Amino acid sequence: MLHDPLGALPAEQAQAIRLLAQGKTLHQISVALSLPDAGVAKLLQTSCERFDVADTTSLLALTAGPARLYC
């Protein structure tokens, strides 16, 4: 069974993580999502809290890879 860890997130939050994984800066993500930089920072902070990780590097390692196969 395939599981997309971003599937349970609100669309804006998932998109912010995907853009971060593509190497986009905070400002580039804010432009893409039509949000202020602080709004994007809050989305990413909330994502870190949801996945119980300390920073965005850990968040990307956990979520931005291909969908994982769980047996």
N, C-alpha and C positions, 0 to 999 in steps of 0.2 A: 504494500500500500504506500503510495507516494504522499508525502506531507510537505506542503509549502508553509514554512514558518511565518511568512508575511501574510498569508491568507486571512488570518484572524484579525489583522490590524485594519484600522480605517484606511481608506484609499490614499489620503494625503500623507499619512505616516509611512505607509509602505512605499509610496513613490519617493519620498525624501530619502529613505534608506537605499532604494535602488539607484538614485542619482548619486548619493554618496559613494556607493560601490563603484560607480563609473568614474570616480575621481573628481567629481564636481565640488567646487568650493561651497561654503555656506551661502555666500552671496549668489552664486549661480543657481543654487537650489531655490533660494528665495525668489529669484526672478522667474524661474520655471513654474513655481507653485503660486505665484502672485501673492506672496506673504512677506512681511518684514523679516529681516534676519533674525530678530528675537523670536518670532513665531516659529521659524524653522528650528532654531536652537531648542525651543521648548518641545517641539515634536520629537526631536532626536533624544532629548533628555527623558521624555516620557517613554520612548521606545526602550531606552537602556533600563529604566526602572521596570518596565513590563517583562523584559527578558532577564532581569536581575543580573546585569553586567555593569562593570564600572565605567566603561568608556565606549566611544564609537568604534574603536578598533576591535574590541571584543564583540560588539554588536554585529559588525560586519562578518567576523569569523563565524558567528552563530547563525546569522540569517541570510547573508547575501550570496551564499554558495548555491549550487543547484539544489533543486528539491531533493530531500533526503528520502531514502527508502527505509522504512521501519518494518521489521518482521514481528 
